């Protein structure tokens, strides 16, 4: 399962490919129409032309070049998606986020619910033992007045030795340098217990303790089993040490030790006292652990083939374990968790705690962090007993699932997806592989997570904090916005320039468009570089976490359609007015070749500056009129715009030979006409944003229905999967 490839498509990639294919088809069709029209005109006038063969060949080549230029300029650059993706990937890596499949980078921005494990994600990495009960008395308790741990100074040697042996043999942690201290590597709980043994029990060397006892078998902690254990050989038999969930292990025990390390019956009053202590520890956001052991005379046990046959309820062949003690390990919240949770909830994401901890511990941590409000808190056994209908009623209000097994997590993810949720699961346990694979997006801690969980997850969190998850959501939404900004900028320019070239070339008696081939290629370069470099690297002035997730994100939204159509109409209208009415407005006689070249230079320059101002318009994807918000922080955008503007000035002044502009450039009045006319697109963009969205829906809906009918007639053989990809927008 962990090696199964991801079968679902990237949300935007097929739709983006469809978009690019359609735009390319539009350009190709326009280029074909232009070439066919001009070539027919060329053939008609060819017999009656008195021009030389060289001039006739030059006319044909110019027709071919302008047609090829239209085809090239109408093809959106590959940077449209690859550069924003690479930019966001780099920023995610800097924030400790490692994306494995590409689609996760797009999906995580629209998750609607996150199922979190408490350990490490919400709580800090540093955990310590703060309280405990060993024997018949409290070895350590928390002072209610100061909140500090008060340790009992004397520990009986027999009790100390049993605790050291139990903690050392059941743990899978190890020492990197052979000495105790900060070099202990393992899970948070194991490290906290071993450091407690070092500080208060006299543990000197972990490896020395393990080498002095013969460990026959070790059972790692399992969420389904709720305990870890180790079989050690003793002089008079064999001993099984058990360390696990406090109330679970306590429920198995029939005896306990006293201060002299003698077995005594676990009376009802003593059991109730232990349960009360566990409850007290849990309400203080602590993880409670019980330590027990049981002795038997032979190994393997006669009616068990292997230790793997021992299940979570302890096989009846084993006598009831003896309780050694109960330990409370602190779970303090990470710094900044509360603010991160508020950001997630503000963005429309429902955060749930799904953990193997006790209900009291989960409730305390969820309340302290702000996750638990007025929702439901359930335990795994109760959750498993619910019917499908009951789950459907309770899940929308459930905020905590405690003592959850890996199967509980898988079922929970499946039911939430059935309810229409986009689910993210954060877990680092090997047994949660099925749940991780079934989630839309799965997170795993990159350092302390198990290898199987890392392989099954789609995103690795190097810094292992919930704040990192929120950053992943923010960068994912920024990626979506970057791609949309590129489309909103490129599409009007492509539509306007292609139609303007076709119309003016057909209308001109010499079959020369207002924007020449070299000028058209420069415009194409501007459309691609500004879109990919400037807008894709935009730090997104819109606060992306202030909006709700999109259930079915579309490539082009209604707001984008307004701006695309509006800017296309404005750019095309201005270009045609300057071409057809420019001689009258500016007082130019187009029969004069120099004045006609000047007019075409004004048209070319005006069209360029309309792209520059449209880049400012494209910084926003919503109806907010403040397109300059945080523009001073977007240094890359400002630099790229300035470089492009500088190159344009050089082209106008000195590029007459290569770009067919007016020799010597334009005068001040002409520059003012170009820049002022182009800057009106900012005002026009604000007016377009004021158009109510329902009006757009009413205008577009009839065309959409017509397209759907034509598509149904022409593409009746398309598979459902192809149809879903075809409906990119």
C-alpha positions as CSV (number, residue, x, y, z in Angstrom):
1,X,0.0,0.0,0.0
2,X,2.7,2.5,0.9
3,X,4.3,2.0,-2.5
4,X,1.1,2.3,-4.5
5,X,1.4,5.2,-7.0
6,X,-0.9,8.1,-6.7
7,X,-3.6,7.6,-9.3
8,X,-5.5,10.9,-9.1
9,X,-4.6,13.7,-11.4
10,X,-3.2,17.1,-10.4
11,X,-6.3,19.4,-10.0
12,X,-5.0,22.1,-12.3
13,X,-2.5,20.4,-14.7
14,X,-5.0,18.8,-17.1
15,X,-7.2,21.9,-17.1
16,X,-4.1,24.0,-17.7
17,X,-3.1,21.8,-20.6
18,X,-6.6,22.2,-22.0
19,X,-6.4,25.9,-21.6
20,X,-3.0,26.1,-23.4
21,X,-4.2,23.8,-26.2
22,X,-7.3,26.0,-26.8
23,X,-5.4,29.2,-26.8
24,X,-2.9,27.7,-29.2
25,X,-5.7,26.5,-31.5
26,X,-7.2,30.0,-31.5
27,X,-3.8,31.4,-32.6
28,X,-3.2,28.7,-35.1
29,X,-6.7,29.2,-36.6
30,X,-6.2,32.9,-36.7
31,X,-2.8,32.5,-38.3
32,X,-4.2,30.1,-40.9
33,X,-7.1,32.5,-41.7
34,X,-4.7,35.4,-42.1
35,X,-2.2,33.5,-44.3
36,X,-5.0,32.1,-46.5
37,X,-6.6,35.6,-46.9
38,X,-3.4,37.4,-47.6
39,X,-2.1,34.7,-49.8
40,X,-5.3,34.7,-52.0
41,X,-5.0,38.5,-52.2
42,X,-1.3,38.1,-53.2
43,X,-2.2,35.6,-55.9
44,X,-4.9,37.9,-57.2
45,X,-2.7,41.0,-57.5
46,X,0.3,39.0,-58.6
47,X,-0.4,39.0,-62.4
48,X,-1.2,42.8,-62.4
49,X,1.7,43.9,-60.2
50,X,4.5,45.8,-61.8
51,X,6.9,45.1,-58.9
52,X,10.1,43.2,-59.3
53,X,10.4,39.5,-58.5
54,X,12.4,40.4,-55.4
55,X,9.7,42.7,-54.1
56,X,7.1,40.0,-54.8
57,X,9.1,37.4,-52.9
58,X,9.5,39.9,-50.1
59,X,5.7,40.4,-49.8
60,X,5.2,36.6,-49.7
61,X,7.9,36.2,-47.0
62,X,6.4,39.0,-44.9
63,X,2.9,37.3,-45.2
64,X,4.5,34.1,-44.0
65,X,6.5,35.7,-41.2
66,X,3.5,37.6,-39.7
67,X,1.4,34.4,-39.8
68,X,4.2,32.5,-38.1
69,X,4.6,35.3,-35.5
70,X,0.9,35.1,-34.7
71,X,1.1,31.4,-34.2
72,X,4.2,31.7,-31.9
73,X,2.8,34.6,-29.9
74,X,-0.5,32.9,-29.3
75,X,1.1,29.9,-27.6
76,X,1.3,30.4,-23.8
77,X,4.8,29.8,-22.5
78,X,5.7,26.7,-20.6
79,X,6.6,29.0,-17.7
80,X,2.9,29.5,-17.1
81,X,2.9,26.6,-14.6
82,X,6.4,25.4,-14.3
83,X,8.0,28.6,-13.0
84,X,5.3,29.3,-10.4
85,X,5.5,25.7,-9.3
86,X,9.3,25.9,-9.0
87,X,9.1,29.2,-7.1
88,X,6.5,27.8,-4.6
89,X,8.5,24.6,-4.2
90,X,11.6,26.6,-3.2
91,X,9.7,28.6,-0.7
92,X,8.1,25.5,0.8
93,X,11.5,23.9,1.1
94,X,12.8,26.9,3.0
95,X,9.9,26.6,5.4
96,X,10.6,22.9,6.0
97,X,7.9,21.5,3.7
98,X,8.8,18.6,1.3
99,X,6.2,17.9,-1.3
100,X,6.4,14.4,-2.8
101,X,3.7,14.2,-5.6
102,X,3.1,17.4,-7.5
103,X,-0.7,17.3,-7.1
104,X,-0.4,17.6,-3.3
105,X,1.0,21.1,-3.7
106,X,-2.2,22.1,-5.4
107,X,-4.7,20.0,-3.3
108,X,-3.5,21.1,0.1
109,X,-4.7,24.7,-0.4
110,X,-8.3,23.5,-0.7
111,X,-8.5,21.0,2.2
112,X,-11.6,21.5,4.3
113,X,-10.7,19.4,7.4
114,X,-7.4,18.4,9.0
115,X,-7.2,15.3,11.3
116,X,-4.2,15.9,13.7
117,X,-2.3,13.7,16.0
118,X,-1.3,15.5,19.2
119,X,2.2,14.3,19.8
120,X,4.8,16.6,18.2
121,X,2.4,18.5,15.9
122,X,0.6,20.5,18.5
123,X,2.9,19.8,21.5
124,X,6.5,20.8,21.8
125,X,9.4,18.4,21.0
126,X,10.8,18.6,24.6
127,X,8.8,16.5,27.0
128,X,9.6,15.7,30.6
129,X,8.2,13.5,33.4
130,X,6.3,15.7,35.7
131,X,4.6,13.3,38.1
132,X,4.3,9.6,39.0
133,X,3.1,7.0,41.4
134,X,5.4,4.0,42.2
135,X,4.6,1.4,44.8
136,X,2.0,2.6,47.3
137,X,3.1,6.2,47.4
138,X,3.7,9.1,45.1
139,X,7.2,9.4,44.0
140,X,6.5,12.7,42.4
141,X,3.5,15.0,42.5
142,X,2.7,18.4,41.1
143,X,2.4,21.2,43.7
144,X,-0.9,22.9,43.0
145,X,0.4,26.3,44.3
146,X,3.6,26.6,42.3
147,X,2.9,24.1,39.5
148,X,6.4,22.5,40.0
149,X,7.2,18.9,40.4
150,X,8.1,17.7,43.9
151,X,10.3,14.6,43.9
152,X,10.5,12.1,46.7
153,X,14.2,11.9,47.6
154,X,14.6,8.2,48.4
155,X,13.8,5.3,46.1
156,X,14.3,1.7,47.2
157,X,17.1,-0.1,45.2
158,X,14.8,-2.9,44.1
159,X,12.2,-0.5,42.8
160,X,14.9,1.6,41.1
161,X,16.4,-1.5,39.4
162,X,13.1,-2.7,38.2
163,X,12.2,0.7,36.7
164,X,15.6,1.0,35.0
165,X,15.3,-2.4,33.5
166,X,11.7,-1.8,32.4
167,X,12.4,1.5,30.8
168,X,15.6,0.4,29.1
169,X,14.4,-2.9,27.6
170,X,11.0,-1.8,26.3
171,X,12.4,1.3,24.6
172,X,13.7,1.3,21.1
173,X,15.7,4.5,21.7
174,X,19.4,4.5,21.6
175,X,22.4,6.7,22.5
176,X,24.4,8.2,19.6
177,X,27.7,8.6,21.5
178,X,27.4,5.8,24.1
179,X,26.7,8.1,27.1
180,X,23.5,9.4,28.7
181,X,22.4,13.0,28.1
182,X,21.1,14.9,25.1
183,X,22.4,12.2,22.8
184,X,19.3,9.9,23.3
185,X,17.5,9.4,20.0
186,X,14.0,8.1,19.8
187,X,10.4,9.0,20.2
188,X,9.4,11.9,22.5
189,X,8.0,9.7,25.2
190,X,10.9,7.3,25.2
191,X,13.4,10.1,25.5
192,X,11.5,11.7,28.3
193,X,11.3,8.4,30.3
194,X,15.0,7.6,29.8
195,X,16.1,11.1,30.8
196,X,13.9,10.7,33.9
197,X,15.7,7.4,34.6
198,X,19.0,9.2,34.2
199,X,18.1,12.1,36.5
200,X,16.3,10.3,39.3
201,X,17.0,6.6,39.0
202,X,20.7,6.6,38.5
203,X,20.8,5.2,34.9
204,X,24.4,5.6,33.6
205,X,24.5,3.7,30.3
206,X,21.6,2.5,28.3
207,X,23.6,0.0,26.4
208,X,25.2,-1.4,29.5
209,X,21.8,-2.1,31.1
210,X,20.7,-3.9,27.9
211,X,23.9,-5.9,27.7
212,X,23.5,-7.1,31.3
213,X,20.0,-8.7,30.6
214,X,19.1,-11.2,27.9
215,X,16.3,-9.6,25.9
216,X,14.5,-12.4,24.1
217,X,12.0,-10.3,22.3
218,X,10.9,-6.6,22.1
219,X,7.5,-5.4,21.0
220,X,7.4,-1.8,19.7
221,X,4.6,0.5,20.6
222,X,1.5,0.0,18.4
223,X,-1.6,2.3,18.4
224,X,-3.8,-0.8,18.0
225,X,-2.1,-2.6,20.9
226,X,-1.6,0.5,23.1
227,X,1.6,-0.7,24.7
228,X,5.2,-1.7,24.1
229,X,6.9,-4.7,25.8
230,X,10.0,-6.8,26.2
231,X,10.7,-10.3,27.3
232,X,13.8,-10.7,29.4
233,X,15.3,-13.9,30.8
234,X,15.9,-14.0,34.5
235,X,17.6,-16.6,36.8
236,X,14.3,-18.0,37.9
237,X,12.2,-17.7,34.7
238,X,11.1,-15.0,32.3
239,X,9.6,-11.6,32.8
240,X,7.5,-9.5,30.4
241,X,7.7,-5.8,31.0
242,X,4.8,-3.7,29.7
243,X,4.7,0.1,29.2
244,X,1.5,1.6,27.7
245,X,-1.6,3.6,27.9
246,X,-2.3,4.1,31.6
247,X,-5.9,3.1,31.9
248,X,-5.5,0.2,29.5
249,X,-2.5,-1.4,31.3
250,X,-4.1,-0.7,34.7
251,X,-7.2,-2.5,33.6
252,X,-5.2,-5.7,33.0
253,X,-3.4,-5.6,36.4
254,X,-4.5,-7.7,39.3
255,X,-1.6,-6.9,41.7
256,X,0.7,-4.0,42.5
257,X,4.0,-3.6,44.3
258,X,4.5,-1.8,47.5
259,X,7.5,0.2,48.7
260,X,9.5,-2.9,49.4
261,X,8.8,-4.2,45.9
262,X,6.5,-6.9,47.2
263,X,3.4,-8.0,45.3
264,X,0.1,-7.0,47.0
265,X,-3.5,-7.4,45.7
266,X,-4.8,-4.4,43.7
267,X,-7.8,-3.6,45.8
268,X,-10.7,-1.7,44.6
269,X,-9.8,1.4,46.6
270,X,-6.3,1.4,45.3
271,X,-7.5,1.0,41.7
272,X,-9.9,3.9,42.1
273,X,-7.1,6.0,43.6
274,X,-4.9,5.2,40.5
275,X,-7.8,6.0,38.1
276,X,-8.3,9.3,39.9
277,X,-4.6,10.1,39.6
278,X,-4.7,9.2,35.9
279,X,-7.6,11.6,35.4
280,X,-5.8,14.3,37.3
281,X,-2.7,14.0,35.2
282,X,-4.7,13.9,31.9
283,X,-6.6,17.1,32.7
284,X,-3.2,18.8,32.9
285,X,-2.5,18.0,29.2
286,X,-0.2,15.2,30.2
287,X,0.3,11.8,28.7
288,X,-0.1,9.1,31.3
289,X,1.8,5.8,31.2
290,X,1.5,2.7,33.3
291,X,4.4,0.3,33.9
292,X,3.7,-3.3,34.7
293,X,5.3,-6.7,34.5
294,X,4.4,-10.4,34.7
295,X,6.5,-13.5,35.4
296,X,6.2,-17.0,33.9
297,X,8.3,-20.1,34.0
298,X,8.8,-21.0,30.4
299,X,9.3,-19.5,27.0
300,X,7.8,-19.7,24.5
301,X,4.5,-20.1,26.1
302,X,3.1,-23.5,25.3
303,X,-0.1,-22.4,23.7
304,X,1.4,-19.4,21.8
305,X,3.6,-20.0,18.8
306,X,5.2,-16.6,19.0
307,X,5.1,-13.4,21.0
308,X,3.2,-11.9,18.0
309,X,0.2,-13.9,19.1
310,X,-0.1,-11.8,22.3
311,X,-2.9,-9.3,21.6
312,X,-3.8,-6.0,23.3
313,X,-5.9,-7.7,25.9
314,X,-3.1,-10.0,27.1
315,X,-3.6,-13.6,26.3
316,X,-5.3,-15.7,29.1
317,X,-2.2,-17.8,29.2
318,X,-0.5,-14.9,31.0
319,X,-1.3,-14.1,34.6
320,X,-2.6,-10.6,35.4
321,X,0.3,-8.2,35.3
322,X,1.7,-6.5,38.4
323,X,1.5,-2.7,38.4
324,X,4.8,-1.0,39.1
325,X,3.7,2.6,38.7
326,X,2.1,5.4,36.7
327,X,4.1,8.2,35.1
328,X,2.8,11.5,33.8
329,X,4.7,13.1,30.8
330,X,4.1,16.8,30.1
331,X,2.6,17.9,26.8
332,X,3.1,21.6,26.5
333,X,1.9,23.4,23.4
334,X,4.3,24.6,20.8
335,X,4.9,28.3,20.5
336,X,2.6,30.0,18.0
337,X,0.2,27.0,17.8
338,X,-2.8,29.1,18.9
339,X,-2.2,31.7,16.2
340,X,-1.7,29.0,13.6
341,X,-5.0,27.3,14.5
342,X,-6.8,30.6,14.4
343,X,-5.4,31.1,10.9
344,X,-6.6,27.7,9.8
345,X,-10.0,28.1,11.2
346,X,-10.3,31.6,9.7
347,X,-9.5,30.1,6.3
348,X,-12.5,27.7,6.6
349,X,-10.6,24.6,7.7
350,X,-12.1,22.4,10.4
351,X,-9.3,21.1,12.6
352,X,-9.9,17.8,14.5
353,X,-7.8,15.9,17.0
354,X,-7.5,12.2,16.1
355,X,-5.1,10.6,18.6
356,X,-4.3,7.5,20.5
357,X,-4.1,9.6,23.8
358,X,-6.8,9.4,26.4
359,X,-9.9,11.4,26.1
360,X,-9.0,13.6,29.1
361,X,-5.6,14.4,27.6
362,X,-7.0,15.1,24.2
363,X,-9.7,17.3,25.6
364,X,-7.3,19.3,27.7
365,X,-4.9,19.9,24.8
366,X,-7.7,20.7,22.4
367,X,-9.3,23.1,24.8
368,X,-6.0,24.9,25.6
369,X,-5.1,25.3,21.9
370,X,-8.6,26.4,20.9
371,X,-9.6,23.4,18.8
372,X,-12.4,22.2,21.1
373,X,-15.3,24.7,21.3
374,X,-18.8,23.3,21.5
375,X,-18.2,20.1,19.4
376,X,-18.3,16.5,20.3
377,X,-15.5,14.4,21.8
378,X,-15.6,10.6,21.2
379,X,-13.4,7.6,22.0
380,X,-12.4,5.0,19.5
381,X,-14.6,2.1,20.9
382,X,-17.7,4.4,20.8
383,X,-16.8,5.5,17.3
384,X,-16.4,2.0,16.0
385,X,-19.9,1.1,17.3
386,X,-21.7,3.8,15.3
387,X,-23.6,2.9,12.2
388,X,-23.0,4.7,8.9
389,X,-26.0,6.9,9.4
390,X,-25.0,7.8,12.9
391,X,-21.5,8.7,11.8
392,X,-23.0,11.0,9.1
393,X,-24.9,12.9,11.8
394,X,-22.2,13.1,14.4
395,X,-19.0,13.7,12.2
396,X,-19.8,17.4,11.3
397,X,-19.8,18.2,15.0
398,X,-17.0,15.9,16.1
399,X,-13.8,17.7,17.1
400,X,-11.9,15.0,19.1
401,X,-11.5,11.3,18.5
402,X,-9.4,9.8,21.3
403,X,-7.9,6.3,21.7
404,X,-8.3,6.0,18.0
405,X,-6.8,2.9,16.3
406,X,-5.4,3.0,12.8
407,X,-8.5,1.5,11.4
408,X,-10.6,4.2,13.2
409,X,-8.5,6.8,11.3
410,X,-9.0,5.1,8.0
411,X,-12.8,4.8,8.5
412,X,-13.0,8.4,9.7
413,X,-11.1,9.7,6.6
414,X,-13.4,7.6,4.3
415,X,-16.6,8.9,5.9
416,X,-15.5,12.5,5.8
417,X,-14.7,12.1,2.1
418,X,-18.1,10.6,1.6
419,X,-19.6,13.8,3.2
420,X,-17.8,15.9,0.6
421,X,-14.8,17.0,2.7
422,X,-11.3,17.3,1.3
423,X,-9.4,15.6,4.1
424,X,-5.8,16.0,5.3
425,X,-4.4,13.5,7.8
426,X,-1.3,14.1,9.9
427,X,0.2,10.9,11.4
428,X,3.6,9.4,11.7
429,X,2.8,5.8,12.7
430,X,3.5,2.8,10.5
431,X,0.1,1.3,11.2
432,X,-1.6,4.4,9.8
433,X,-0.4,3.7,6.3
434,X,-3.9,2.8,5.0
435,X,-5.4,6.0,6.5
436,X,-2.6,8.1,5.1
437,X,-3.1,6.7,1.6
438,X,-6.8,7.2,1.7
439,X,-6.7,10.9,2.6
440,X,-6.6,13.6,-0.1
441,X,-3.5,15.0,1.5
442,X,-1.3,13.2,4.1
443,X,1.3,14.8,6.3
444,X,4.1,13.0,8.2
445,X,6.8,14.3,10.4
446,X,10.0,14.3,8.4
447,X,12.4,13.5,11.3
448,X,10.6,11.4,13.9
449,X,8.1,9.7,11.6
450,X,8.4,6.1,10.7
451,X,9.7,5.1,7.2
452,X,6.5,3.5,6.2
453,X,4.5,6.6,7.2
454,X,6.9,8.8,5.2
455,X,6.6,6.6,2.1
456,X,2.8,6.6,2.4
457,X,2.4,10.4,3.0
458,X,2.3,13.1,0.4
459,X,4.0,15.9,2.4
460,X,6.9,15.7,4.9
461,X,7.1,18.3,7.6
462,X,10.8,18.9,8.5
463,X,9.9,21.2,11.3
464,X,7.1,18.9,12.6
465,X,4.7,21.7,13.7
466,X,1.1,22.6,12.8
467,X,2.4,26.0,11.9
468,X,4.2,24.3,9.0
469,X,1.0,22.8,7.8
470,X,-0.6,26.3,7.7
471,X,2.4,27.5,5.7
472,X,1.9,24.7,3.2
473,X,-1.8,25.7,2.8
474,X,-0.7,29.3,2.3
475,X,1.9,28.5,-0.3
476,X,-0.5,26.1,-2.1
477,X,-3.1,28.9,-2.4
478,X,-0.3,31.2,-3.5
479,X,0.5,28.8,-6.3
480,X,-3.1,28.7,-7.5
481,X,-3.2,32.5,-7.5
482,X,0.1,32.8,-9.3
483,X,-1.1,30.6,-12.2
484,X,-4.4,32.5,-12.3
485,X,-2.6,35.8,-12.3
486,X,-0.5,34.6,-15.3
487,X,-3.7,33.6,-17.2
488,X,-5.5,36.8,-16.4
489,X,-2.5,38.8,-17.7
490,X,-1.6,36.7,-20.8
491,X,-5.0,36.0,-22.2
492,X,-6.2,39.6,-22.9
493,X,-2.9,40.4,-24.6
494,X,-3.0,37.3,-26.8
495,X,-6.6,37.8,-27.9
496,X,-6.1,41.6,-28.5
497,X,-2.8,41.3,-30.4
498,X,-3.9,38.4,-32.6
499,X,-7.2,40.0,-33.6
500,X,-5.6,43.4,-34.1
501,X,-2.9,42.0,-36.4
502,X,-5.4,40.0,-38.4
503,X,-7.8,42.9,-38.8
504,X,-5.2,45.5,-39.7
505,X,-3.3,43.2,-42.0
506,X,-6.5,42.4,-44.0
507,X,-7.6,46.1,-44.0
508,X,-4.2,47.4,-45.2
509,X,-3.8,47.8,-48.9
510,X,-0.2,46.7,-48.7
511,X,-1.2,43.7,-46.4
512,X,1.0,45.1,-43.6
513,X,-0.4,44.9,-40.0
514,X,-0.2,47.8,-37.5
515,X,2.2,45.6,-35.4
516,X,5.0,44.0,-37.3
517,X,6.4,40.5,-36.9
518,X,9.4,41.5,-34.8
519,X,7.2,43.8,-32.7
520,X,4.8,40.9,-32.3
521,X,7.6,38.6,-31.1
522,X,8.7,41.2,-28.5
523,X,5.1,41.5,-27.3
524,X,5.0,37.7,-27.0
525,X,8.2,37.8,-25.0
526,X,6.8,40.4,-22.7
527,X,3.6,38.4,-22.2
528,X,5.5,35.3,-21.2
529,X,8.3,36.8,-19.1
530,X,6.2,39.2,-17.1
531,X,3.6,36.6,-16.5
532,X,6.1,33.9,-15.5
533,X,8.7,36.0,-13.7
534,X,6.9,39.0,-12.3
535,X,3.4,37.7,-11.5
536,X,4.5,34.2,-10.6
537,X,6.9,35.4,-8.0
538,X,4.4,37.9,-6.5
539,X,4.1,37.5,-2.8
540,X,0.4,37.7,-3.2
541,X,-0.9,40.9,-1.7
542,X,-4.2,39.2,-1.1
543,X,-4.3,37.5,2.2
544,X,-4.9,34.0,0.9
545,X,-5.9,32.6,4.3
546,X,-8.8,35.0,4.6
547,X,-10.9,33.1,2.0
548,X,-12.6,29.7,2.2
549,X,-11.5,26.5,0.4
550,X,-12.8,25.9,-3.1
551,X,-14.7,22.7,-3.3
552,X,-14.1,22.3,-7.1
553,X,-11.5,24.8,-8.0
554,X,-11.8,26.1,-11.5
555,X,-8.9,27.4,-13.6
556,X,-10.7,30.7,-14.5
557,X,-13.1,32.2,-12.0
558,X,-15.9,34.6,-12.8
559,X,-13.9,37.6,-11.6
560,X,-11.1,36.6,-14.0
561,X,-13.5,36.3,-16.9
562,X,-14.6,39.8,-16.2
563,X,-11.1,41.1,-16.4
564,X,-10.1,39.0,-19.3
565,X,-13.0,40.1,-21.5
566,X,-12.9,43.6,-20.3
567,X,-9.1,44.1,-20.9
568,X,-9.4,42.3,-24.3
569,X,-12.1,44.6,-25.4
570,X,-10.2,47.7,-24.2
571,X,-6.9,46.8,-25.8
572,X,-8.5,45.8,-29.1
573,X,-10.7,48.9,-29.2
574,X,-7.8,51.3,-28.5
575,X,-5.6,49.6,-31.1
576,X,-8.3,49.7,-33.8
577,X,-9.2,53.3,-33.0
578,X,-5.6,54.4,-33.3
579,X,-5.2,52.5,-36.6
580,X,-8.3,53.6,-38.3
581,X,-9.0,57.0,-36.7
582,X,-5.5,57.8,-35.6
583,X,-4.7,59.8,-38.8
584,X,-7.7,62.0,-38.2
585,X,-7.1,62.4,-34.5
586,X,-3.4,63.0,-34.8
587,X,-3.5,64.8,-38.1
588,X,-1.3,62.3,-39.9
589,X,-1.4,61.7,-43.6
590,X,-0.9,57.9,-44.0
591,X,0.0,58.3,-47.6
592,X,3.3,59.6,-46.3
593,X,5.4,56.6,-45.4
594,X,7.2,58.4,-42.6
595,X,3.9,59.4,-40.9
596,X,2.5,56.0,-41.3
597,X,5.6,54.5,-39.6
598,X,5.2,57.0,-36.8
599,X,1.5,56.0,-36.4
600,X,2.4,52.3,-36.3
601,X,5.1,53.1,-33.7
602,X,2.5,54.8,-31.5
603,X,0.2,51.8,-31.8
604,X,3.0,49.4,-31.0
605,X,4.2,51.6,-28.0
606,X,0.6,52.0,-26.7
607,X,0.0,48.3,-26.9
608,X,3.2,47.6,-24.9
609,X,2.2,50.0,-22.1
610,X,-1.3,48.5,-22.0
611,X,0.4,45.2,-21.1
612,X,2.4,46.9,-18.4
613,X,-0.6,48.5,-16.8
614,X,-2.6,45.2,-17.2
615,X,0.2,43.5,-15.2
616,X,-0.8,45.8,-12.3
617,X,-4.4,45.0,-12.8
618,X,-3.6,41.3,-12.7
619,X,-2.1,41.5,-9.3
620,X,-5.6,41.1,-7.9
621,X,-8.0,38.3,-8.7
622,X,-10.9,39.5,-6.6
623,X,-13.1,42.6,-6.9
624,X,-11.0,44.7,-4.6
625,X,-10.0,48.0,-6.3
626,X,-6.6,48.4,-4.5
627,X,-4.3,46.9,-7.0
628,X,-1.3,48.6,-5.4
629,X,-1.6,46.8,-2.1
630,X,1.9,45.7,-0.9
631,X,3.4,46.4,-4.3
632,X,6.4,48.1,-2.6
633,X,7.2,44.7,-1.0
634,X,7.2,42.9,-4.4
635,X,10.7,43.8,-5.4
636,X,11.0,41.2,-8.2
637,X,7.8,42.5,-9.8
638,X,9.0,46.1,-9.8
639,X,12.4,45.2,-11.1
640,X,11.0,43.1,-14.0
641,X,8.5,45.9,-15.0
642,X,11.3,48.5,-14.9
643,X,13.6,46.3,-17.1
644,X,10.9,45.7,-19.6
645,X,10.0,49.4,-19.8
646,X,13.7,50.3,-20.2
647,X,14.1,47.9,-23.1
648,X,10.9,49.3,-24.7
649,X,12.4,52.8,-24.5
650,X,15.6,51.6,-26.2
651,X,13.6,49.9,-28.9
652,X,11.6,53.0,-29.7
653,X,14.7,55.2,-29.7
654,X,17.2,53.0,-31.4
655,X,15.4,49.9,-32.8
656,X,14.1,51.3,-36.1
657,X,16.1,48.9,-38.2
658,X,15.1,45.7,-36.3
659,X,11.6,46.6,-35.2
660,X,10.4,48.9,-38.0
661,X,9.8,51.8,-35.6
662,X,10.2,55.5,-36.5
663,X,13.8,56.5,-36.8
664,X,14.8,58.8,-33.9
665,X,11.8,57.6,-31.8
666,X,8.7,59.5,-30.7
667,X,8.5,63.1,-29.3
668,X,7.2,64.0,-25.9
669,X,3.6,64.4,-27.0
670,X,3.6,61.0,-28.7
671,X,5.0,59.4,-25.5
672,X,2.3,61.1,-23.5
673,X,-0.4,59.9,-25.8
674,X,0.9,56.3,-25.5
675,X,1.3,56.2,-21.8
676,X,-1.9,58.1,-20.8
677,X,-4.0,56.1,-23.2
678,X,-2.6,52.8,-21.8
679,X,-3.0,54.0,-18.2
680,X,-6.7,54.3,-18.7
681,X,-6.8,50.5,-18.5
682,X,-6.3,50.9,-14.7
683,X,-9.5,52.9,-14.5
684,X,-11.2,50.6,-16.9
685,X,-10.2,47.6,-14.8
686,X,-11.7,49.2,-11.7
687,X,-15.0,49.8,-13.5
688,X,-15.0,46.2,-14.7
689,X,-14.5,45.0,-11.1
690,X,-17.6,47.0,-10.1
691,X,-19.8,44.8,-12.3
692,X,-21.8,42.5,-10.1
693,X,-20.8,38.8,-10.4
694,X,-24.5,37.6,-10.8
695,X,-24.7,39.7,-14.0
696,X,-21.7,37.8,-15.4
697,X,-23.3,34.5,-14.6
698,X,-26.5,35.5,-16.3
699,X,-24.6,36.5,-19.4
700,X,-22.3,33.5,-19.5
701,X,-24.8,30.8,-18.7
702,X,-26.6,30.8,-22.0
703,X,-23.3,30.5,-23.9
704,X,-22.2,27.7,-21.5
705,X,-25.4,25.7,-22.1
706,X,-24.9,26.1,-25.9
707,X,-21.3,24.9,-25.6
708,X,-22.4,21.9,-23.5
709,X,-25.0,20.9,-26.1
710,X,-22.5,21.2,-28.9
711,X,-19.9,19.3,-26.9
712,X,-22.4,16.6,-26.2
713,X,-23.1,16.3,-30.0
714,X,-19.5,16.4,-31.1
715,X,-17.9,14.4,-28.2
716,X,-20.5,11.8,-27.3
717,X,-17.8,9.2,-27.3
718,X,-15.7,10.9,-24.7
719,X,-15.1,8.9,-21.5
720,X,-16.2,10.3,-18.1
721,X,-12.5,10.9,-17.1
722,X,-11.8,12.8,-20.4
723,X,-15.0,14.8,-19.9
724,X,-13.9,15.8,-16.4
725,X,-10.5,16.9,-17.8
726,X,-12.2,18.7,-20.7
727,X,-14.3,20.8,-18.3
728,X,-11.2,22.6,-17.2
729,X,-13.0,25.8,-16.7
